């Protein structure tokens, strides 16, 4: 995104651009290409702010590859890292309810 802003001809320092990006975006959904040629969501990360000139993020979910199916396709699952995103408070202000258990690592899930 920073590169696109620079290419637009807008004259802003890189730090100012990064600060605007960090304050405007809550989540990053990263899609990766896997060895079988498929594309999958590999990470869901929250932008947490800035440290110096660097935008900081923390992973909320990551794709865990478990292997391949009989047709050679990548199989796996999205697992929570245990990080509860800070934007949940914003969602609560808008009347949305998100269960904190959605963010617990698989081995810490409640039994039903």
N, CA, C and O atoms as a MOPAC input file, in Angstrom:
PM7 MOZYME 1SCF
protein

 N      0.82400 1    -1.17800 1     0.00000 1
 C      0.00000 1     0.00000 1     0.00000 1
 C      0.87600 1     1.25300 1     0.00000 1
 O      0.58400 1     2.24100 1    -0.67400 1
 N      1.94300 1     1.18100 1     0.76600 1
 C      2.84700 1     2.33300 1     0.81300 1
 C      3.41100 1     2.61800 1    -0.57200 1
 O      3.49300 1     3.77600 1    -0.98000 1
 N      3.79600 1     1.58400 1    -1.29100 1
 C      4.33900 1     1.74300 1    -2.63800 1
 C      3.31400 1     2.37300 1    -3.56800 1
 O      3.65500 1     3.23800 1    -4.37500 1
 N      2.05700 1     1.94400 1    -3.46200 1
 C      1.00700 1     2.50800 1    -4.31800 1
 C      0.83500 1     4.00000 1    -4.04600 1
 O      0.62200 1     4.77700 1    -4.97800 1
 N      0.92300 1     4.40400 1    -2.79500 1
 C      0.79300 1     5.82600 1    -2.45900 1
 C      1.96000 1     6.60800 1    -3.04700 1
 O      1.76500 1     7.69300 1    -3.59500 1
 N      3.17400 1     6.06400 1    -2.93800 1
 C      4.33900 1     6.73700 1    -3.52800 1
 C      4.18600 1     6.85600 1    -5.04400 1
 O      4.55000 1     7.88000 1    -5.62300 1
 N      3.65100 1     5.82000 1    -5.69300 1
 C      3.48800 1     5.83600 1    -7.14600 1
 C      2.42600 1     6.83800 1    -7.59400 1
 O      2.42500 1     7.26600 1    -8.74800 1
 N      1.52800 1     7.21200 1    -6.69100 1
 C      0.45800 1     8.14700 1    -7.06400 1
 C      0.96800 1     9.57400 1    -7.22200 1
 O      0.26000 1    10.43700 1    -7.74000 1
 N      2.19000 1     9.81900 1    -6.77800 1
 C      2.74400 1    11.16000 1    -6.89700 1
 C      2.52400 1    12.02200 1    -5.66500 1
 O      2.99200 1    13.15900 1    -5.61700 1
 N      1.82200 1    11.50200 1    -4.67200 1
 C      1.60500 1    12.24600 1    -3.42900 1
 C      2.92500 1    12.28900 1    -2.67100 1
 O      3.55700 1    11.25800 1    -2.44200 1
 N      3.32600 1    13.47900 1    -2.28900 1
 C      4.59500 1    13.65700 1    -1.59100 1
 C      4.36900 1    13.62800 1    -0.08000 1
 O      4.09000 1    14.65800 1     0.53400 1
 N      4.49000 1    12.45600 1     0.50300 1
 C      4.39000 1    12.28300 1     1.95000 1
 C      5.58100 1    11.46200 1     2.41900 1
 O      6.03000 1    10.56200 1     1.70900 1
 N      6.09400 1    11.75800 1     3.59800 1
 C      7.17500 1    10.91700 1     4.13000 1
 C      6.66200 1     9.49700 1     4.38900 1
 O      5.48600 1     9.30000 1     4.69500 1
 N      7.54700 1     8.52600 1     4.26400 1
 C      7.16500 1     7.12600 1     4.46800 1
 C      6.55200 1     6.90600 1     5.84200 1
 O      5.58500 1     6.15600 1     5.97600 1
 N      7.10100 1     7.54700 1     6.85800 1
 C      6.56600 1     7.36500 1     8.21300 1
 C      5.12000 1     7.83800 1     8.29300 1
 O      4.29300 1     7.17600 1     8.92000 1
 N      4.80000 1     8.96200 1     7.67400 1
 C      3.42800 1     9.48500 1     7.70100 1
 C      2.47600 1     8.52400 1     6.99400 1
 O      1.35200 1     8.30900 1     7.45000 1
 N      2.92100 1     7.95500 1     5.89500 1
 C      2.09600 1     6.98700 1     5.16400 1
 C      1.84600 1     5.76300 1     6.03500 1
 O      0.71700 1     5.28100 1     6.12500 1
 N      2.89300 1     5.26200 1     6.67300 1
 C      2.75100 1     4.07900 1     7.52800 1
 C      1.83900 1     4.35700 1     8.71300 1
 O      1.04600 1     3.49900 1     9.10200 1
 N      1.94400 1     5.54600 1     9.28800 1
 C      1.06700 1     5.89900 1    10.41000 1
 C     -0.39600 1     5.91800 1     9.97200 1
 O     -1.27300 1     5.47000 1    10.71100 1
 N     -0.65700 1     6.43400 1     8.77900 1
 C     -2.03200 1     6.44900 1     8.27100 1
 C     -2.53800 1     5.03300 1     8.02800 1
 O     -3.68400 1     4.71700 1     8.34500 1
 N     -1.69200 1     4.18800 1     7.47000 1
 C     -2.07500 1     2.79300 1     7.23600 1
 C     -2.37200 1     2.11000 1     8.57000 1
 O     -3.39500 1     1.44200 1     8.71500 1
 N     -1.47400 1     2.27900 1     9.54500 1
 C     -1.63500 1     1.62100 1    10.84500 1
 C     -2.88200 1     2.08600 1    11.57900 1
 O     -3.48700 1     1.30900 1    12.31800 1
 N     -3.27400 1     3.33700 1    11.38900 1
 C     -4.45800 1     3.83700 1    12.09300 1
 C     -5.75500 1     3.52800 1    11.35200 1
 O     -6.83100 1     3.58000 1    11.94900 1
 N     -5.67200 1     3.21000 1    10.07000 1
 C     -6.88200 1     2.99700 1     9.26800 1
 C     -7.27100 1     1.52900 1     9.10800 1
 O     -8.42700 1     1.23000 1     8.80900 1
 N     -6.33400 1     0.61800 1     9.29900 1
 C     -6.58900 1    -0.79700 1     9.02800 1
 C     -6.47800 1    -1.58800 1    10.32200 1
 O     -5.51500 1    -1.43500 1    11.07400 1
 N     -7.47100 1    -2.43700 1    10.57700 1
 C     -7.45500 1    -3.28300 1    11.77000 1
 C     -6.88200 1    -4.66900 1    11.49000 1
 O     -6.07700 1    -5.18400 1    12.26700 1
 N     -7.29800 1    -5.26700 1    10.38400 1
 C     -6.91000 1    -6.64600 1    10.08000 1
 C     -6.24200 1    -6.76400 1     8.72100 1
 O     -6.55300 1    -6.02900 1     7.78400 1
 N     -5.31700 1    -7.70600 1     8.64300 1
 C     -4.68400 1    -8.07500 1     7.38100 1
 C     -4.99500 1    -9.55400 1     7.15500 1
 O     -4.73700 1   -10.38900 1     8.02100 1
 N     -5.54500 1    -9.86700 1     5.99300 1
 C     -5.79000 1   -11.25500 1     5.60200 1
 C     -4.73000 1   -11.60000 1     4.56100 1
 O     -4.74200 1   -11.05300 1     3.45900 1
 N     -3.81900 1   -12.50000 1     4.90300 1
 C     -2.73200 1   -12.86000 1     3.99700 1
 C     -3.06600 1   -14.16300 1     3.28100 1
 O     -3.40100 1   -15.16300 1     3.91600 1
 N     -2.97200 1   -14.14000 1     1.96700 1
 C     -3.20700 1   -15.32200 1     1.14100 1
 C     -1.86400 1   -15.75800 1     0.56700 1
 O     -1.10900 1   -14.94100 1     0.04000 1
 N     -1.57400 1   -17.04500 1     0.67300 1
 C     -0.30800 1   -17.58500 1     0.17100 1
 C     -0.57400 1   -18.68200 1    -0.84400 1
 O     -1.62300 1   -19.32600 1    -0.84100 1
 N      0.41200 1   -18.87500 1    -1.71600 1
 C      0.34600 1   -19.97600 1    -2.68200 1
 C      1.09300 1   -21.16300 1    -2.07800 1
 O      2.22400 1   -21.02500 1    -1.61400 1
 N      0.45300 1   -22.32000 1    -2.08900 1
 C      1.02400 1   -23.51400 1    -1.48200 1
 C      1.65900 1   -24.40200 1    -2.54900 1
 O      1.43600 1   -24.19100 1    -3.74100 1
 N      2.45800 1   -25.40700 1    -2.12700 1
 C      3.18100 1   -26.24300 1    -3.09400 1
 C      2.30200 1   -26.91900 1    -4.14500 1
 O      2.77600 1   -27.22600 1    -5.23900 1
 N      1.02200 1   -27.15400 1    -3.82500 1
 C      0.13400 1   -27.79200 1    -4.80200 1
 C     -0.45700 1   -26.78700 1    -5.78800 1
 O     -1.25000 1   -27.15500 1    -6.65500 1
 N     -0.07100 1   -25.52500 1    -5.65500 1
 C     -0.56900 1   -24.47900 1    -6.54400 1
 C     -1.80700 1   -23.76700 1    -6.02600 1
 O     -2.22700 1   -22.76200 1    -6.59800 1
 N     -2.39000 1   -24.27300 1    -4.95900 1
 C     -3.59300 1   -23.64200 1    -4.40600 1
 C     -3.22600 1   -22.38800 1    -3.61900 1
 O     -2.10400 1   -22.22700 1    -3.13900 1
 N     -4.19700 1   -21.52900 1    -3.50900 1
 C     -4.03900 1   -20.33000 1    -2.68600 1
 C     -5.00300 1   -20.45100 1    -1.51500 1
 O     -6.17600 1   -20.78800 1    -1.68000 1
 N     -4.48500 1   -20.17100 1    -0.34300 1
 C     -5.29300 1   -20.26300 1     0.86800 1
 C     -4.96200 1   -19.08900 1     1.77800 1
 O     -3.88000 1   -18.50700 1     1.70100 1
 N     -5.91600 1   -18.75500 1     2.63900 1
 C     -5.63500 1   -17.77000 1     3.67900 1
 C     -4.59400 1   -18.40100 1     4.59600 1
 O     -4.83800 1   -19.45000 1     5.19200 1
 N     -3.43900 1   -17.76400 1     4.70700 1
 C     -2.36300 1   -18.32600 1     5.52500 1
 C     -2.27400 1   -17.66400 1     6.89200 1
 O     -1.79100 1   -18.27200 1     7.84700 1
 N     -2.73900 1   -16.41300 1     6.99400 1
 C     -2.70100 1   -15.70500 1     8.27600 1
 C     -3.81200 1   -14.67400 1     8.33400 1
 O     -4.19200 1   -14.08100 1     7.32400 1
 N     -4.31500 1   -14.47700 1     9.52600 1
 C     -5.17500 1   -13.34000 1     9.83600 1
 C     -4.45000 1   -12.61400 1    10.95800 1
 O     -4.24900 1   -13.17000 1    12.03800 1
 N     -4.05900 1   -11.37200 1    10.70200 1
 C     -3.25700 1   -10.61400 1    11.65700 1
 C     -3.90200 1    -9.27600 1    11.95900 1
 O     -4.59700 1    -8.69700 1    11.12400 1
 N     -3.65800 1    -8.80000 1    13.16400 1
 C     -4.15500 1    -7.49100 1    13.58200 1
 C     -3.00300 1    -6.49400 1    13.55500 1
 O     -1.90300 1    -6.80100 1    14.01300 1
 N     -3.24900 1    -5.31600 1    13.02600 1
 C     -2.26000 1    -4.24200 1    13.10800 1
 C     -2.38700 1    -3.63300 1    14.49800 1
 O     -3.46600 1    -3.20400 1    14.90600 1
 N     -1.27600 1    -3.60200 1    15.21600 1
 C     -1.30500 1    -3.13600 1    16.60600 1
 C     -0.75900 1    -1.73100 1    16.78900 1
 O     -0.89400 1    -1.15700 1    17.86900 1
 N     -0.15000 1    -1.16800 1    15.76400 1
 C      0.37700 1     0.18900 1    15.87900 1
 C      1.72000 1     0.32800 1    15.19500 1
 O      1.99800 1    -0.31000 1    14.17900 1
 N      2.54600 1     1.17900 1    15.78100 1
 C      3.86200 1     1.47400 1    15.21500 1
 C      4.92200 1     1.33800 1    16.30500 1
 O      4.68200 1     1.65300 1    17.47000 1
 N      6.09500 1     0.86500 1    15.90200 1
 C      7.29500 1     0.90800 1    16.73600 1
 C      8.36200 1     1.56600 1    15.88600 1
 O      8.90700 1     0.94900 1    14.97000 1
 N      8.65500 1     2.80700 1    16.18700 1
 C      9.56600 1     3.56600 1    15.33900 1
 C      8.91800 1     3.78500 1    13.98700 1
 O      7.82000 1     4.33700 1    13.90500 1
 N      9.58900 1     3.35600 1    12.91900 1
 C      9.05400 1     3.48600 1    11.55800 1
 C      8.37400 1     2.21200 1    11.06800 1
 O      7.99100 1     2.12500 1     9.90100 1
 N      8.22100 1     1.23300 1    11.94000 1
 C      7.70500 1    -0.07000 1    11.53500 1
 C      6.27400 1    -0.28500 1    12.01800 1
 O      5.96000 1    -0.05100 1    13.18500 1
 N      5.40800 1    -0.73500 1    11.10500 1
 C      4.04700 1    -1.12200 1    11.48000 1
 C      4.14000 1    -2.46800 1    12.19100 1
 O      4.76400 1    -3.39900 1    11.68400 1
 N      3.51500 1    -2.57200 1    13.37300 1
 C      3.56500 1    -3.81700 1    14.13400 1
 C      2.25000 1    -4.57600 1    14.00000 1
 O      1.17200 1    -3.98500 1    13.92800 1
 N      2.36800 1    -5.89800 1    13.96800 1
 C      1.19300 1    -6.76500 1    13.82100 1
 C      1.34000 1    -7.95600 1    14.75400 1
 O      2.43500 1    -8.28500 1    15.21100 1
 N      0.20200 1    -8.59300 1    15.02500 1
 C      0.22300 1    -9.86200 1    15.74500 1
 C     -0.73900 1   -10.81900 1    15.04800 1
 O     -1.84700 1   -10.44200 1    14.66800 1
 N     -0.29400 1   -12.05900 1    14.88800 1
 C     -1.11800 1   -13.06600 1    14.22500 1
 C     -2.24500 1   -13.50400 1    15.15000 1
 O     -2.02800 1   -13.75600 1    16.33500 1
 N     -3.45800 1   -13.59400 1    14.59100 1
 C     -4.62300 1   -14.06000 1    15.34000 1
 C     -4.92200 1   -15.50900 1    14.96400 1
 O     -5.19000 1   -16.33900 1    15.83300 1
 N     -4.87500 1   -15.81000 1    13.66200 1
 C     -5.05400 1   -17.17500 1    13.14700 1
 C     -3.94400 1   -17.45200 1    12.14900 1
 O     -3.51900 1   -16.55700 1    11.41900 1
 N     -3.47800 1   -18.68400 1    12.11900 1
 C     -2.50500 1   -19.11600 1    11.11800 1
 C     -2.97600 1   -20.44000 1    10.51900 1
 O     -3.62900 1   -21.23900 1    11.19000 1
 N     -2.63800 1   -20.66000 1     9.25700 1
 C     -2.97700 1   -21.92100 1     8.60100 1
 C     -1.93000 1   -22.94400 1     8.98500 1
 O     -0.73300 1   -22.71900 1     8.81100 1
 N     -2.38600 1   -24.06600 1     9.50600 1
 C     -1.49200 1   -25.15700 1     9.87500 1
 C     -1.67500 1   -26.27500 1     8.85400 1
 O     -2.72100 1   -26.92200 1     8.80100 1
 N     -0.65600 1   -26.48700 1     8.05700 1
 C     -0.73400 1   -27.53500 1     7.03700 1
 C     -0.55000 1   -28.88500 1     7.70800 1
 O      0.43300 1   -29.11500 1     8.41300 1
 N     -1.51400 1   -29.78000 1     7.47900 1
 C     -1.47000 1   -31.11300 1     8.07900 1
 C     -0.93800 1   -32.17100 1     7.12300 1
 O     -0.64900 1   -33.29300 1     7.53800 1
 N     -0.80900 1   -31.82800 1     5.86100 1
 C     -0.32200 1   -32.78900 1     4.88100 1
 C     -1.01700 1   -32.60000 1     3.55000 1
 O     -1.37500 1   -31.48500 1     3.16900 1
 N     -1.20400 1   -33.72200 1     2.83800 1
 C     -1.81900 1   -33.70600 1     1.51400 1
 C     -2.92400 1   -34.75800 1     1.47400 1
 O     -2.83800 1   -35.78700 1     2.14400 1
 N     -3.95800 1   -34.49000 1     0.68400 1
 C     -5.00400 1   -35.49800 1     0.50300 1
 C     -4.57500 1   -36.47300 1    -0.59500 1
 O     -3.46500 1   -36.37000 1    -1.11700 1
 N     -5.44200 1   -37.41100 1    -0.94300 1
 C     -5.10000 1   -38.44000 1    -1.93600 1
 C     -4.85500 1   -37.87600 1    -3.33000 1
 O     -4.21600 1   -38.52400 1    -4.15900 1
 N     -5.35800 1   -36.67400 1    -3.59000 1
 C     -5.15300 1   -36.04100 1    -4.90000 1
 C     -3.95700 1   -35.08400 1    -4.89500 1
 O     -3.72600 1   -34.37600 1    -5.87500 1
 N     -3.19800 1   -35.06200 1    -3.79700 1
 C     -2.01800 1   -34.21500 1    -3.71600 1
 C     -2.29700 1   -32.77500 1    -3.33200 1
 O     -1.42600 1   -31.91700 1    -3.47300 1
 N     -3.50300 1   -32.49700 1    -2.84800 1
 C     -3.85700 1   -31.13200 1    -2.44700 1
 C     -3.49200 1   -30.90500 1    -0.98400 1
 O     -3.62800 1   -31.79700 1    -0.14600 1
 N     -3.03500 1   -29.71400 1    -0.70300 1
 C     -2.69400 1   -29.33400 1     0.66600 1
 C     -3.95600 1   -29.35700 1     1.51900 1
 O     -4.99200 1   -28.81900 1     1.12700 1
 N     -3.86000 1   -29.98400 1     2.68800 1
 C     -4.95900 1   -29.95800 1     3.65200 1
 C     -4.42900 1   -29.40100 1     4.96400 1
 O     -3.25600 1   -29.55700 1     5.30200 1
 N     -5.31200 1   -28.76000 1     5.68100 1
 C     -4.92100 1   -28.18200 1     6.95200 1
 C     -6.08200 1   -27.45100 1     7.57000 1
 O     -7.23400 1   -27.62400 1     7.17100 1
 N     -5.76600 1   -26.63400 1     8.54800 1
 C     -6.81800 1   -25.90200 1     9.25600 1
 C     -6.27200 1   -24.57900 1     9.76300 1
 O     -5.06400 1   -24.39900 1     9.91700 1
 N     -7.17600 1   -23.67600 1    10.01500 1
 C     -6.80500 1   -22.38600 1    10.59000 1
 C     -6.88200 1   -22.51000 1    12.10400 1
 O     -7.92000 1   -22.87300 1    12.65700 1
 N     -5.78300 1   -22.20900 1    12.76300 1
 C     -5.74300 1   -22.35900 1    14.21800 1
 C     -5.51100 1   -21.00000 1    14.87200 1
 O     -4.72400 1   -20.19200 1    14.37900 1
 N     -6.19900 1   -20.75500 1    15.98300 1
 C     -5.97700 1   -19.50600 1    16.70700 1
 C     -4.62400 1   -19.53600 1    17.41100 1
 O     -4.17300 1   -20.58600 1    17.86800 1
 N     -3.98900 1   -18.38000 1    17.49300 1
 C     -2.68900 1   -18.28600 1    18.15600 1
 C     -2.82600 1   -18.04600 1    19.65000 1
 O     -1.85600 1   -18.17700 1    20.39600 1
 N     -4.03000 1   -17.69500 1    20.08700 1
 C     -4.23800 1   -17.35900 1    21.49200 1
 C     -4.29200 1   -15.86400 1    21.73400 1
 O     -4.62500 1   -15.41800 1    22.83200 1
 N     -3.96500 1   -15.08700 1    20.71100 1
 C     -4.01500 1   -13.62900 1    20.81600 1
 C     -5.46300 1   -13.17700 1    20.63700 1
 O     -6.10200 1   -13.50500 1    19.63700 1
 N     -5.97400 1   -12.42800 1    21.60600 1
 C     -7.31600 1   -11.85100 1    21.48900 1
 C     -7.14300 1   -10.45200 1    20.91300 1
 O     -6.49200 1    -9.61200 1    21.53500 1
 N     -7.70900 1   -10.18200 1    19.74300 1
 C     -7.49900 1    -8.88400 1    19.09300 1
 C     -8.09500 1    -7.72800 1    19.89100 1
 O     -9.14300 1    -7.85900 1    20.52200 1
 N     -7.40600 1    -6.60500 1    19.84600 1
 C     -7.86500 1    -5.42700 1    20.58300 1
 C     -9.09300 1    -4.79500 1    19.94900 1
 O     -9.80700 1    -4.04900 1    20.61900 1
 N     -9.36100 1    -5.07200 1    18.67600 1
 C    -10.51700 1    -4.46400 1    18.01800 1
 C    -11.83700 1    -5.03900 1    18.52300 1
 O    -12.89900 1    -4.52600 1    18.16800 1
 N    -11.79900 1    -6.09100 1    19.34300 1
 C    -13.04200 1    -6.64200 1    19.90000 1
 C    -13.80700 1    -5.59300 1    20.69700 1
 O    -15.03800 1    -5.58800 1    20.70400 1
 N    -13.08300 1    -4.71500 1    21.36000 1
 C    -13.74500 1    -3.64800 1    22.12600 1
 C    -14.54000 1    -2.73500 1    21.20200 1
 O    -15.63600 1    -2.29600 1    21.55200 1
 N    -13.99300 1    -2.44800 1    20.02700 1
 C    -14.72000 1    -1.62300 1    19.05400 1
 C    -15.98700 1    -2.33000 1    18.59200 1
 O    -17.03700 1    -1.70400 1    18.45000 1
 N    -15.88700 1    -3.63000 1    18.35900 1
 C    -17.05700 1    -4.38700 1    17.92900 1
 C    -18.14800 1    -4.35900 1    18.99400 1
 O    -19.33100 1    -4.25100 1    18.67200 1
 N    -17.75200 1    -4.45500 1    20.26100 1
 C    -18.72500 1    -4.40000 1    21.35700 1
 C    -19.45800 1    -3.06400 1    21.36000 1
 O    -20.65700 1    -3.01100 1    21.63500 1
 N    -18.74100 1    -1.98500 1    21.05600 1
 C    -19.36700 1    -0.65600 1    21.02400 1
 C    -20.44500 1    -0.58900 1    19.95300 1
 O    -21.40500 1     0.17000 1    20.08800 1
 N    -20.29600 1    -1.37300 1    18.89500 1
 C    -21.27800 1    -1.39700 1    17.81100 1
 C    -22.34000 1    -2.47700 1    18.01000 1
 O    -23.15300 1    -2.72600 1    17.12000 1
 N    -22.32900 1    -3.11500 1    19.17800 1
 C    -23.34500 1    -4.10400 1    19.49100 1
 C    -23.05600 1    -5.50900 1    18.99900 1
 O    -23.92700 1    -6.37600 1    19.06600 1
 N    -21.85200 1    -5.75000 1    18.50800 1
 C    -21.48200 1    -7.08500 1    18.02200 1
 C    -20.92600 1    -7.91800 1    19.17300 1
 O    -20.20900 1    -7.40600 1    20.03200 1
 N    -21.25800 1    -9.18100 1    19.18100 1
 C    -20.75000 1   -10.08600 1    20.20500 1
 C    -19.85400 1   -11.12600 1    19.54900 1
 O    -20.25800 1   -11.80900 1    18.60800 1
 N    -18.64300 1   -11.23600 1    20.05600 1
 C    -17.70100 1   -12.24200 1    19.57500 1
 C    -17.20700 1   -13.00100 1    20.79900 1
 O    -16.70700 1   -12.40300 1    21.75100 1
 N    -17.34900 1   -14.30300 1    20.76900 1
 C    -16.93400 1   -15.12000 1    21.90700 1
 C    -15.41000 1   -15.18000 1    22.00600 1
 O    -14.74200 1   -15.50200 1    21.02300 1
 N    -14.85500 1   -14.87700 1    23.17300 1
 C    -13.39900 1   -14.97000 1    23.34800 1
 C    -12.85800 1   -16.37200 1    23.08400 1
 O    -11.68100 1   -16.52600 1    22.75800 1
 N    -13.70300 1   -17.39700 1    23.22100 1
 C    -13.24200 1   -18.77200 1    22.98700 1
 C    -12.81000 1   -18.99600 1    21.53400 1
 O    -12.08500 1   -19.94900 1    21.24800 1
 N    -13.24800 1   -18.13200 1    20.61800 1
 C    -12.82200 1   -18.24700 1    19.21700 1
 C    -11.32200 1   -18.02600 1    19.04900 1
 O    -10.74400 1   -18.38500 1    18.02300 1
 N    -10.70100 1   -17.43300 1    20.06100 1
 C     -9.28800 1   -17.07900 1    19.95200 1
 C     -8.38000 1   -17.97200 1    20.79000 1
 O     -7.16200 1   -17.79200 1    20.78400 1
 N     -8.95400 1   -18.92600 1    21.50600 1
 C     -8.14800 1   -19.83600 1    22.31800 1
 C     -7.49100 1   -20.88200 1    21.42900 1
 O     -8.11300 1   -21.39500 1    20.49800 1
 N     -6.23400 1   -21.19500 1    21.71700 1
 C     -5.59000 1   -22.27400 1    20.96300 1
 C     -6.40300 1   -23.55900 1    21.08400 1
 O     -7.10600 1   -23.76400 1    22.07400 1
 N     -6.30700 1   -24.41300 1    20.08800 1
 C     -7.13100 1   -25.62400 1    20.00400 1
 C     -7.06900 1   -26.47900 1    21.26400 1
 O     -8.08900 1   -27.03200 1    21.67400 1
 N     -5.91600 1   -26.59900 1    21.88000 1
 C     -5.79700 1   -27.45600 1    23.06000 1
 C     -6.41000 1   -26.82200 1    24.30800 1
 O     -6.47300 1   -27.46300 1    25.35700 1
 N     -6.86500 1   -25.56400 1    24.20700 1
 C     -7.47300 1   -24.88900 1    25.34200 1
 C     -8.96700 1   -24.66300 1    25.15000 1
 O     -9.59400 1   -23.99200 1    25.97000 1
 N     -9.55000 1   -25.20500 1    24.09000 1
 C    -10.98400 1   -25.02200 1    23.82900 1
 C    -11.79500 1   -25.68800 1    24.93100 1
 O    -11.39700 1   -26.70600 1    25.49700 1
 N    -12.93400 1   -25.08900 1    25.21600 1
 C    -13.82800 1   -25.65800 1    26.21700 1
 C    -14.50200 1   -26.89600 1    25.64600 1
 O    -14.79000 1   -26.95700 1    24.45000 1
 N    -14.75200 1   -27.87700 1    26.49500 1
 C    -15.49100 1   -29.06600 1    26.08200 1
 C    -16.96900 1   -28.81300 1    26.25600 1
 O    -17.38800 1   -28.17900 1    27.22400 1
 N    -17.76400 1   -29.30800 1    25.32000 1
 C    -19.21800 1   -29.13500 1    25.40200 1
 C    -19.88400 1   -30.45500 1    25.69100 1
 O    -21.10800 1   -30.51800 1    25.79800 1

